[in-house]
């Protein structure tokens, strides 16, 4: 594994957001949801996320997630995805979301 400098890490805007809505993305080749995420001072951002294996739309609404907020927007299956919702693949290659064990303010930056 290569190493990075602290300044490299600090350039990544990892922030807490709360999922406001989640709907299936009918245009996606692989099952995905279109999420609206409240990121506090950064506003509400859209994300396309392949997280259908472990999460229902109902279970996602109100959940806090960790997002990369300073990638350039990317068009994914007809959706302008503005943030990347983070997670880790489990042993069956299904995404498990990064999360928190206590409520945090929307827009809080990972320290």
C-alpha distances in whole Angstrom, upper triangle without the diagonal:
4,7,10,13,16,18,15,15,19,20,19,22,21,25,27,30,32,33,36,37,35,37,36,35,38,36,33,32,30,31,30,32,33,32,34,32,34,31,34,35,33,35,35,32,32,29,29,27,26,27,30,29,29,31,35,36,38,35,33,36,36,32,30,26,23,23,21,24,24,23,26,28,27,30,29,32,35,33,32,29,28,26,23,23,20,20,18,19,20,21,23,21,23,22,23,23,22,25,26,29,31,33,32,33,32,30,29,25,22,22
4,7,10,13,15,13,13,17,17,17,21,21,24,27,29,32,33,37,37,36,38,37,36,38,37,34,33,31,33,32,33,33,33,34,32,33,31,33,34,31,34,34,32,32,29,29,28,28,28,32,31,31,33,36,37,39,37,34,37,36,33,30,27,24,23,21,23,22,21,24,27,27,30,29,33,35,33,32,29,28,25,23,24,21,21,20,21,23,24,26,24,26,24,25,25,23,26,27,30,32,33,32,33,32,29,28,24,22,21
4,7,10,12,10,10,14,15,15,19,19,22,25,28,31,32,36,37,36,38,38,36,39,38,35,35,33,34,32,33,34,32,33,31,32,29,32,32,30,33,33,31,31,29,29,28,29,29,33,32,32,33,37,37,39,36,34,36,35,32,29,26,22,22,20,22,21,21,24,27,27,30,30,34,36,34,32,29,27,25,22,23,21,21,20,22,24,26,28,26,27,25,25,24,22,25,26,29,30,31,29,31,30,27,26,22,19,18
4,7,8,6,7,11,11,12,16,16,20,23,26,29,31,34,35,35,37,37,35,39,37,34,34,33,34,32,32,32,31,31,29,30,27,29,29,27,30,31,28,29,27,28,27,28,29,32,33,32,33,36,36,38,36,33,35,34,31,28,25,21,20,17,20,18,18,21,24,25,29,29,32,34,32,30,27,25,22,21,22,20,21,20,23,25,27,29,27,28,25,25,24,22,24,25,28,29,30,28,28,28,25,23,19,17,16
4,5,5,7,9,10,12,15,16,20,23,26,30,32,35,36,36,38,39,37,41,39,36,37,35,36,34,34,34,32,32,30,30,27,28,28,26,29,31,29,30,28,30,29,30,31,35,35,34,35,38,38,40,37,34,36,35,32,28,25,22,21,18,20,18,19,22,25,27,30,31,35,36,33,31,28,26,23,22,23,21,23,23,26,28,30,32,30,30,28,27,26,23,25,26,28,29,30,27,28,27,24,22,18,17,15
4,5,5,6,9,11,13,14,17,20,24,27,29,32,34,34,37,38,37,40,39,36,37,35,36,33,33,33,31,30,27,27,24,25,25,24,27,28,27,29,27,29,28,30,30,34,34,33,34,37,36,38,35,32,34,32,29,26,23,20,19,17,18,17,19,22,25,27,30,31,34,36,33,30,27,25,22,21,22,20,22,22,26,28,30,33,30,30,27,26,25,21,23,23,26,26,27,24,24,24,21,19,15,13,12
4,5,5,6,9,12,14,17,20,23,27,29,32,34,34,37,37,36,39,38,36,37,35,36,33,33,32,30,30,27,27,23,24,23,22,25,27,26,27,26,28,28,30,31,34,35,34,34,37,36,38,36,33,34,32,30,26,24,20,19,16,17,15,17,19,23,25,29,30,33,34,31,29,26,23,21,21,22,21,23,24,27,30,32,34,31,31,28,28,26,23,24,24,27,28,28,25,24,24,20,19,15,14,13
4,5,5,7,11,13,16,20,22,26,28,31,32,32,34,35,33,36,35,32,34,32,33,30,30,29,28,28,25,26,22,24,23,21,25,26,24,25,24,26,25,27,28,32,32,32,32,35,34,36,34,31,32,31,28,25,22,18,17,14,15,13,14,17,20,22,26,27,30,31,29,26,23,21,19,18,20,18,20,21,24,27,29,31,28,28,25,25,23,21,23,24,27,27,27,25,25,23,20,19,15,14,14
4,5,6,9,10,13,16,19,23,25,28,30,29,32,32,32,35,34,31,32,31,31,28,28,27,26,26,23,23,20,22,21,20,23,24,22,23,22,24,23,25,25,29,30,29,29,32,32,33,31,28,29,28,25,22,19,15,14,12,13,12,14,17,20,22,25,26,29,31,28,25,22,20,17,16,17,15,17,18,22,24,27,29,26,26,23,22,20,17,19,20,23,24,24,21,21,21,18,16,12,10,10
4,5,7,9,12,15,18,22,24,27,29,29,32,33,32,36,35,32,34,32,32,29,29,28,26,25,22,22,18,19,19,17,21,22,21,23,22,25,24,26,27,30,32,30,30,33,32,33,31,28,29,27,25,21,19,15,14,12,12,11,14,17,20,22,26,27,30,31,28,25,22,19,17,17,18,17,19,21,24,27,30,32,29,28,25,24,22,19,20,20,23,23,23,20,20,19,15,14,10,9,9
4,6,9,12,16,18,22,24,26,28,28,31,32,30,34,32,30,32,31,31,28,27,26,24,24,21,21,18,19,18,16,20,21,19,21,20,23,23,25,26,30,31,30,30,32,31,33,31,28,29,28,25,22,19,16,14,11,11,9,11,13,17,19,23,24,28,28,25,22,20,17,15,15,17,16,19,21,24,27,30,31,28,28,25,24,22,19,21,22,25,25,24,21,21,19,16,15,12,12,12
4,6,9,13,15,19,21,23,25,25,27,28,27,30,29,27,29,27,27,24,24,23,21,21,18,18,15,17,17,15,18,19,17,18,17,19,19,22,22,26,27,27,26,28,28,29,28,24,25,24,22,19,16,12,10,7,8,7,9,12,15,17,20,21,25,26,23,20,17,14,12,11,13,13,16,18,21,24,27,28,25,24,21,21,18,16,17,19,22,22,22,19,19,17,14,13,10,9,11
4,6,10,12,16,18,20,22,23,25,26,26,29,28,26,29,27,27,23,22,21,19,18,15,15,11,13,13,11,14,15,14,16,15,18,18,21,21,25,27,26,25,27,26,27,25,22,22,21,19,16,13,10,8,6,5,6,9,12,14,16,20,21,24,25,21,19,16,13,10,11,12,12,15,18,21,24,28,29,26,24,21,20,17,15,16,17,20,20,19,16,15,13,10,10,7,8,10
4,7,10,13,15,18,20,21,23,25,24,28,28,25,27,25,25,22,20,19,17,16,13,14,11,13,14,12,14,15,14,15,14,17,16,19,19,22,24,22,22,24,23,24,22,19,20,19,16,13,10,6,5,5,6,8,10,14,15,17,20,21,24,25,21,19,16,13,10,9,10,9,12,15,19,21,25,26,23,22,18,17,14,11,12,13,17,17,16,13,13,12,9,8,6,5,9
4,7,10,13,15,18,19,22,24,24,27,27,26,28,26,25,21,20,18,15,14,11,10,7,9,11,10,12,12,12,14,14,17,16,19,19,22,24,22,21,23,21,22,20,17,17,16,14,10,8,6,5,7,7,10,12,15,16,18,21,21,24,25,21,19,16,13,10,10,10,10,13,17,20,23,26,27,24,22,19,17,14,11,11,12,15,15,13,10,10,8,5,5,4,6,9
4,7,10,13,15,17,20,22,23,27,27,25,28,26,24,21,19,17,14,13,9,9,6,9,11,11,12,12,12,14,14,17,16,19,17,20,22,20,18,20,19,19,17,14,14,12,10,7,6,5,6,9,10,13,15,18,18,20,22,22,25,25,21,20,16,14,11,11,10,10,13,16,20,22,26,26,24,22,18,16,12,10,9,9,12,12,10,7,7,5,5,5,7,8,11
4,7,9,12,13,17,19,20,24,25,23,26,24,22,19,16,15,11,9,6,5,5,7,10,10,10,9,9,11,11,15,14,17,16,19,21,19,17,18,16,16,15,12,11,9,8,5,5,6,7,10,10,14,16,18,17,19,21,20,22,23,19,18,15,13,10,11,9,11,14,17,20,22,26,26,24,21,18,16,12,11,10,11,14,13,10,9,8,5,6,8,10,11,15
4,6,9,11,15,18,19,23,24,23,26,24,21,18,15,14,10,8,5,5,7,9,13,12,11,9,10,12,12,15,14,17,15,17,20,18,15,15,13,13,12,9,8,6,6,4,6,9,10,13,13,17,19,20,19,21,22,21,23,23,19,18,16,15,13,13,11,13,15,18,21,23,27,26,24,21,18,16,13,12,11,11,14,13,10,9,9,6,9,11,13,15,18
4,6,7,11,14,15,19,21,20,23,21,18,15,11,10,7,6,4,6,9,12,15,14,12,9,10,10,10,12,12,15,13,14,17,15,12,12,10,10,10,6,5,5,6,6,7,10,11,14,14,18,19,20,18,19,20,18,20,20,16,16,14,14,12,13,10,13,14,18,20,22,25,25,23,19,16,15,12,13,12,13,16,15,13,13,13,10,12,14,16,17,21
4,7,10,14,16,19,21,20,24,22,19,16,12,11,7,5,6,7,10,12,15,14,12,9,10,10,11,14,14,17,16,16,19,18,14,13,10,10,11,8,5,6,8,10,11,14,14,17,16,20,21,22,19,20,20,20,20,20,16,17,15,15,14,15,13,16,18,22,24,25,29,28,26,22,20,19,16,17,16,17,19,18,15,15,14,11,14,17,19,20,24
4,7,10,12,15,17,17,21,19,16,13,10,8,6,5,7,10,13,15,18,17,14,11,11,10,11,12,12,15,14,14,17,16,13,11,8,9,10,8,6,8,10,12,13,16,15,18,18,21,21,22,19,19,19,18,18,17,14,15,14,15,14,15,14,17,18,21,23,24,28,26,24,21,19,18,16,18,17,19,21,21,18,18,18,15,17,20,22,23,26
4,7,9,12,15,14,17,16,13,10,6,6,5,7,9,12,15,18,21,19,17,13,12,10,10,9,10,12,11,10,14,14,10,9,5,8,9,7,7,10,11,13,13,16,15,18,18,21,21,21,18,18,17,15,15,15,13,15,13,15,14,14,13,16,16,19,20,22,25,23,21,18,16,16,14,17,17,19,21,22,20,20,20,17,19,21,23,24,27
4,6,9,12,12,15,14,11,9,5,5,7,9,12,15,18,21,24,22,19,15,14,11,11,10,10,12,11,10,14,15,11,9,6,9,11,10,10,14,14,16,16,19,18,20,21,23,22,22,19,18,17,14,13,13,12,14,14,16,16,16,15,18,19,21,21,23,26,23,22,18,17,18,17,20,20,23,25,25,23,24,24,21,22,25,26,27,31
4,6,9,9,12,11,8,6,4,6,9,12,15,18,21,24,27,24,22,18,16,13,12,9,10,10,10,9,12,14,11,9,8,11,13,12,13,17,17,19,18,20,19,21,22,24,23,23,20,18,16,13,11,12,11,15,14,17,17,17,16,18,18,20,20,22,24,21,20,17,16,17,17,20,21,24,26,27,26,26,27,24,25,27,28,28,32
4,5,6,9,9,7,5,5,6,9,12,15,19,21,24,26,24,22,18,16,12,11,8,9,9,11,10,14,16,14,13,11,15,16,14,16,19,19,20,19,21,19,20,21,23,21,20,17,15,13,10,8,9,8,12,12,15,16,16,15,18,19,21,20,22,25,22,20,17,16,19,18,21,23,26,28,29,28,28,28,24,25,28,28,28,32
4,6,8,10,8,8,9,9,13,16,19,23,25,28,30,27,25,21,19,15,14,11,12,12,14,13,16,18,17,15,14,17,19,18,19,22,22,24,23,24,23,24,24,26,24,23,20,17,14,12,8,9,10,14,15,18,19,19,19,22,22,24,23,25,26,23,21,19,19,22,21,25,26,29,32,33,31,32,31,28,29,31,32,32,36
4,7,9,9,9,10,10,14,17,20,23,25,29,30,27,25,22,19,15,14,11,13,12,15,14,17,20,19,18,17,20,22,20,21,24,24,25,24,25,23,23,24,25,22,21,18,15,12,9,5,7,9,12,14,17,19,18,19,21,22,24,23,25,27,24,21,20,20,22,22,25,27,31,33,34,33,33,32,29,29,32,32,32,36
4,5,6,6,9,10,13,17,19,23,24,28,30,26,25,22,19,15,13,9,10,9,12,12,14,17,17,16,16,19,20,18,20,23,23,24,21,22,21,21,22,23,20,20,17,14,11,8,5,8,9,13,13,16,17,16,17,19,19,20,19,21,23,20,18,16,16,19,19,22,25,28,31,32,31,31,31,28,28,30,30,30,33
4,6,8,12,13,17,20,22,26,27,31,33,30,28,25,22,18,16,12,12,10,13,13,15,18,18,18,18,22,22,21,23,26,25,26,24,24,23,23,24,25,22,22,19,16,14,10,8,11,13,16,16,19,20,18,19,20,20,20,19,21,22,19,16,16,16,20,21,24,26,30,33,35,34,34,34,31,31,33,32,32,35
4,6,10,13,15,19,21,25,26,30,32,29,28,24,21,18,15,11,10,7,10,9,11,14,15,15,16,20,20,18,21,24,22,24,21,22,21,21,23,25,22,22,20,17,15,11,9,13,14,17,16,19,19,17,16,17,17,17,15,17,18,15,13,12,13,16,17,21,23,27,30,32,31,31,32,29,29,31,30,30,33
4,7,10,13,17,19,23,24,28,30,27,26,23,20,17,14,10,9,6,8,6,9,12,12,12,12,16,16,15,18,21,20,21,19,21,20,21,23,25,22,23,20,18,16,12,10,13,14,16,15,19,18,16,15,17,16,17,15,17,18,15,13,11,12,15,16,19,21,25,27,29,29,29,30,27,27,29,29,29,32
4,7,9,13,15,19,21,24,26,24,22,19,16,13,10,7,5,4,6,6,9,11,10,11,10,14,14,13,15,18,17,18,16,17,16,18,19,21,19,20,17,15,14,10,9,12,11,14,12,15,15,13,12,14,14,16,15,17,19,17,14,12,11,14,14,17,19,22,25,27,26,26,26,23,24,26,26,26,29
4,6,10,12,16,18,21,24,21,19,16,14,10,8,6,5,6,7,7,11,12,10,9,8,11,12,10,12,15,14,16,14,16,15,17,18,20,19,19,16,15,14,11,10,12,10,12,11,14,13,12,11,14,14,17,17,19,21,19,17,14,13,14,13,16,18,21,23,25,23,23,24,21,21,24,24,24,28
4,7,10,13,16,19,21,18,16,13,10,7,6,5,7,9,10,11,14,15,13,12,10,13,14,11,12,15,14,15,14,16,14,16,16,18,17,17,14,13,12,10,10,10,8,10,8,11,11,12,11,14,16,19,19,21,24,22,20,17,15,16,15,17,18,21,24,25,23,23,22,19,19,22,23,23,27
4,6,10,12,15,18,15,13,10,8,6,5,6,7,10,10,12,15,15,12,12,9,12,12,9,9,11,11,12,11,13,12,14,14,17,16,17,14,14,14,12,13,13,10,11,9,10,10,10,9,13,14,18,19,21,25,23,21,18,15,16,13,15,16,18,21,21,19,19,18,15,16,19,20,21,24
4,7,10,12,15,13,10,6,6,5,7,9,11,14,14,15,19,18,15,15,11,13,14,10,9,11,11,12,11,13,12,14,13,16,16,17,14,15,15,14,16,15,11,11,10,10,10,12,11,14,17,20,22,24,28,27,24,21,18,18,15,17,17,18,21,21,18,17,16,13,14,17,18,20,24
4,6,9,12,10,8,5,5,6,8,11,12,15,15,16,19,18,15,16,13,14,14,10,9,9,10,9,8,10,9,12,11,14,15,16,14,16,17,16,18,18,14,13,11,10,9,10,9,13,15,19,21,23,27,26,24,21,18,17,14,14,14,15,18,18,15,14,13,9,10,13,15,16,20
4,6,9,8,6,4,7,9,11,14,15,19,18,20,23,21,18,19,16,16,16,13,11,10,11,9,10,11,10,13,12,15,17,18,16,18,20,20,22,21,17,16,14,12,11,13,12,15,18,21,24,26,30,30,27,24,21,20,16,16,15,16,18,17,14,12,10,6,8,11,13,16,19
4,6,5,5,6,7,10,12,16,16,20,19,22,24,23,20,21,19,19,19,15,14,12,12,10,10,10,9,11,9,12,15,16,15,18,20,20,23,22,18,16,14,11,10,12,12,14,17,21,24,26,30,30,27,25,21,20,16,15,15,15,18,16,13,11,9,5,4,8,10,13,16
4,5,5,7,10,13,15,19,20,24,23,25,28,26,23,24,21,21,21,18,16,14,14,12,13,13,12,14,12,15,18,19,18,21,23,24,26,25,21,19,17,15,13,16,15,18,21,24,27,30,33,34,31,28,25,23,20,18,17,17,19,17,14,11,7,5,5,8,11,14,17
4,5,9,11,15,17,21,22,26,25,28,31,29,27,27,25,25,24,21,19,18,18,15,16,15,14,15,12,14,17,18,18,21,23,25,27,26,22,20,18,15,14,17,17,20,23,26,30,32,36,36,33,31,27,26,22,21,20,20,22,20,17,14,10,8,6,9,11,15,17
4,7,8,12,14,18,19,23,23,26,29,27,25,26,23,24,24,20,19,18,18,15,15,14,12,12,9,11,14,14,14,17,20,21,24,23,19,16,15,11,11,14,15,17,21,24,27,30,34,34,31,29,25,24,21,20,19,20,23,21,18,15,12,9,7,10,11,15,17
4,6,10,13,17,19,22,22,25,28,27,24,24,21,22,22,18,17,16,16,15,15,15,13,14,11,13,15,16,14,18,19,20,23,21,17,15,14,11,11,15,15,18,21,25,28,31,34,34,31,28,25,25,21,20,20,20,23,21,18,16,13,9,9,12,14,17,20
4,7,10,14,16,19,19,21,24,24,21,20,17,19,19,15,14,13,14,13,13,14,12,14,11,14,15,16,14,16,17,18,20,18,15,13,12,10,10,13,13,17,20,23,26,28,32,31,29,26,23,22,19,19,18,20,22,21,18,16,14,10,10,14,16,18,21
4,7,10,13,16,17,19,22,22,19,20,17,19,19,15,14,15,15,14,12,13,10,11,9,12,12,12,10,12,13,14,16,15,11,9,8,6,7,10,11,14,17,21,23,26,30,29,26,23,20,20,17,18,18,20,23,22,19,17,16,12,11,15,16,18,21
4,7,10,13,14,16,20,20,17,17,15,17,17,14,13,15,15,14,13,13,11,12,11,13,13,12,9,10,11,11,13,12,8,7,5,5,7,9,10,14,16,20,21,24,28,27,24,21,18,19,16,17,18,20,24,23,21,20,18,15,14,18,18,20,23
4,6,10,11,13,17,17,15,16,14,16,16,13,13,15,14,14,11,12,9,10,10,13,12,12,9,9,10,9,11,11,8,7,4,6,5,6,7,11,13,16,18,21,24,23,20,17,15,16,14,15,16,19,22,23,21,20,19,16,15,18,18,19,23
4,7,9,11,14,15,14,14,13,16,16,13,14,17,16,16,13,14,12,13,13,15,13,14,11,10,9,7,8,9,7,8,6,9,8,8,8,11,13,16,16,19,22,21,17,15,13,15,13,16,18,21,24,25,23,23,22,19,19,21,21,21,25
4,6,8,11,12,11,12,11,15,14,11,14,16,14,14,12,13,11,13,14,17,15,16,14,12,12,9,11,13,10,12,9,11,10,8,7,9,10,12,13,16,19,17,14,12,9,11,10,13,15,18,22,23,22,22,22,19,19,21,21,20,24
4,6,8,10,10,11,12,15,15,13,15,18,16,17,14,15,14,15,17,20,17,19,17,15,14,11,11,14,13,15,12,15,13,11,10,11,10,12,11,13,16,14,11,8,7,10,10,14,16,20,23,25,24,24,25,22,22,24,23,23,26
4,6,6,6,9,10,13,11,10,13,15,13,14,12,14,14,16,18,21,19,21,19,18,17,14,15,17,15,17,14,16,14,12,10,10,9,10,10,12,14,13,11,7,6,7,8,12,14,17,20,22,21,22,23,21,22,23,23,22,25
4,6,5,6,8,11,11,10,13,16,14,16,15,17,17,20,22,24,23,24,22,20,19,16,15,18,16,19,17,19,18,15,13,14,13,14,13,13,16,13,12,8,8,10,11,15,16,20,22,24,23,24,26,23,24,26,26,25,29
4,6,8,11,13,12,12,16,18,16,18,16,18,19,21,24,26,25,26,24,23,22,19,18,21,20,22,20,22,20,17,15,15,13,13,11,11,13,10,10,6,7,9,11,15,17,20,21,24,24,26,27,25,27,27,27,26,29
4,7,10,12,9,10,14,16,13,15,14,17,18,21,23,26,25,27,25,24,24,21,21,23,21,23,21,22,20,17,14,14,12,12,11,10,13,11,11,7,7,7,9,13,14,17,18,21,21,23,25,23,25,25,26,24,27
4,7,8,6,7,10,12,11,13,13,15,17,20,22,25,24,26,24,23,23,20,19,21,20,21,19,21,18,16,13,14,12,14,14,14,16,15,14,10,9,9,9,13,13,16,17,19,19,21,23,21,23,23,24,23,27
4,5,5,6,9,12,11,14,15,18,19,22,23,27,26,27,25,24,23,20,19,21,19,21,19,21,20,18,15,17,16,17,17,17,20,18,17,14,13,13,13,16,16,18,20,21,21,22,24,22,24,25,26,26,29
4,6,5,7,10,11,14,14,17,18,21,22,25,24,25,23,22,21,19,18,19,17,19,17,19,18,17,15,17,17,19,19,20,23,21,20,16,15,15,14,17,16,19,20,21,20,21,22,20,22,24,25,25,29
4,5,6,9,10,13,15,18,19,23,24,27,27,28,26,25,25,22,22,22,20,22,20,22,20,20,17,19,18,21,21,22,24,23,22,18,17,16,15,18,17,18,19,20,18,20,21,20,22,24,26,26,29
4,6,8,7,11,12,16,18,21,23,26,26,28,25,25,25,23,23,24,21,23,21,22,20,19,15,16,16,18,19,19,22,21,20,16,15,13,12,15,13,15,16,17,16,18,20,18,21,22,24,23,27
4,6,5,8,9,13,14,18,19,22,22,24,22,22,22,20,20,21,18,19,17,18,16,15,12,14,14,16,17,18,22,21,19,16,13,12,10,12,12,14,15,16,15,16,17,15,18,19,21,21,24
4,6,9,11,14,15,19,19,23,23,25,22,23,23,21,21,22,19,20,18,18,17,17,14,16,17,20,21,22,25,24,23,19,17,16,13,15,14,15,16,16,14,15,16,14,17,19,21,21,25
4,7,9,13,15,18,19,23,24,25,23,24,25,23,24,24,21,22,19,19,17,17,14,16,17,20,22,23,27,26,25,21,18,16,14,14,12,13,14,13,11,12,13,11,14,16,18,19,22
4,6,10,12,16,17,21,22,24,22,23,24,22,23,24,21,21,18,18,16,15,12,13,13,16,19,20,23,23,22,18,15,13,10,11,8,9,11,11,9,11,12,11,14,15,17,17,20
4,7,10,13,14,18,19,22,21,22,23,22,24,25,21,21,18,17,14,13,10,11,12,16,18,20,23,24,22,19,15,13,10,9,7,7,10,9,8,8,9,8,11,11,13,13,16
4,6,10,12,15,16,19,18,19,21,19,22,23,19,19,15,14,11,10,7,7,9,12,15,17,21,21,19,16,13,11,7,6,5,8,11,12,11,10,11,10,10,11,12,11,15
4,7,9,13,14,17,17,18,20,19,22,23,20,18,15,13,10,8,6,6,8,12,15,17,21,22,19,17,13,12,8,6,7,9,12,13,12,11,12,10,10,10,9,8,12
4,6,9,10,13,13,14,17,16,19,20,17,15,12,10,6,5,4,6,9,13,16,19,22,23,20,18,14,14,10,9,10,12,16,17,15,13,13,11,9,10,10,10,13
4,6,7,10,11,13,16,16,19,20,17,15,11,9,6,5,7,7,11,14,17,20,23,24,21,19,16,16,13,12,13,15,19,20,18,16,16,13,11,12,10,10,13
4,6,9,9,12,15,16,19,20,16,13,10,7,5,7,9,11,14,17,20,24,27,27,24,22,19,19,16,15,16,17,21,21,19,17,15,12,10,11,10,11,14
4,6,9,11,15,17,20,20,17,14,12,8,7,9,12,13,17,19,22,26,29,29,26,24,21,22,19,18,19,21,24,24,23,20,19,16,13,14,12,13,16
4,6,8,12,14,17,18,15,12,10,7,7,8,11,13,16,18,21,24,27,27,23,23,20,21,18,18,20,22,26,26,25,22,21,18,16,17,15,16,18
4,6,10,12,16,16,13,10,9,7,8,10,14,16,19,21,23,27,30,29,26,25,22,23,21,21,23,25,29,29,28,25,24,20,18,20,18,19,22
4,7,9,13,12,10,6,6,4,7,9,13,15,19,21,23,26,29,28,25,24,21,23,20,21,23,25,29,29,27,25,23,20,18,20,19,21,24
4,6,10,10,8,6,5,7,9,10,13,15,18,20,21,25,28,26,23,22,20,22,20,21,23,26,30,30,29,27,26,22,21,23,22,23,26
4,7,6,5,5,6,9,11,12,15,17,20,22,22,26,28,27,23,22,20,23,21,23,25,28,32,32,30,29,28,24,23,26,25,26,29
4,5,5,6,6,10,12,11,14,16,18,20,20,23,25,23,20,19,17,20,19,21,23,27,30,31,30,29,28,24,24,26,25,26,29
4,6,9,9,13,15,15,16,19,20,22,21,24,26,23,20,19,18,21,21,23,25,29,32,33,31,31,30,27,26,29,28,29,32
4,7,9,13,15,16,17,20,22,24,24,27,29,27,24,22,21,24,23,25,27,30,33,34,32,31,30,26,26,29,29,30,33
4,6,9,11,13,14,18,20,22,23,26,28,26,23,21,20,22,20,22,24,27,30,30,28,27,26,23,22,25,25,26,30
4,6,9,11,14,17,20,22,23,27,29,28,25,23,21,22,21,22,23,26,30,30,28,26,25,21,20,23,23,24,28
4,6,8,10,13,16,19,20,23,26,25,22,20,17,19,17,18,20,23,26,27,25,23,22,18,17,20,20,21,24
4,7,10,13,16,19,21,25,28,27,24,22,19,20,17,18,19,22,25,25,23,21,20,16,14,17,17,18,22
4,6,9,13,16,18,22,25,25,21,19,16,17,14,14,16,18,22,22,20,18,17,14,12,15,14,15,18
4,6,9,12,15,18,21,21,18,16,13,14,11,12,14,17,20,21,20,18,18,15,14,15,14,14,18
4,7,10,13,16,19,19,16,14,10,11,8,8,10,13,17,18,17,16,17,14,13,14,14,13,17
4,7,10,13,17,17,14,13,9,9,6,6,9,12,16,17,17,16,17,15,15,15,14,12,16
4,7,9,13,14,11,9,6,5,4,5,8,12,15,17,18,18,20,18,18,18,16,14,17
4,6,10,11,9,8,5,5,6,7,11,14,17,20,21,21,23,21,21,21,19,17,19
4,7,7,5,5,4,6,9,10,14,17,20,23,24,24,26,25,25,24,23,21,23
4,5,5,5,6,7,10,12,15,18,19,23,24,25,28,27,27,26,25,23,25
4,6,7,10,10,14,16,18,21,23,26,28,29,31,30,31,30,29,26,28
4,6,9,11,14,17,19,23,24,28,29,30,32,31,31,31,30,28,30
4,7,9,12,15,18,22,24,27,28,28,30,29,29,29,28,25,28
4,7,10,13,16,19,21,24,25,26,28,26,26,27,26,24,27
4,6,9,12,16,18,21,22,22,24,22,23,23,22,20,23
4,7,9,13,15,18,19,19,22,20,21,21,20,18,21
4,6,10,13,15,15,16,18,17,17,17,17,15,18
4,7,10,13,14,14,16,15,15,15,14,12,15
4,7,9,10,11,13,13,14,13,13,12,14
4,6,7,8,11,12,14,12,13,11,13
4,7,9,13,14,16,14,16,14,16
4,6,10,12,15,13,15,14,15
4,7,9,12,11,13,14,16
4,6,9,7,10,11,13
4,6,6,9,11,14
4,6,9,11,14
4,6,9,12
4,7,9
4,6
4
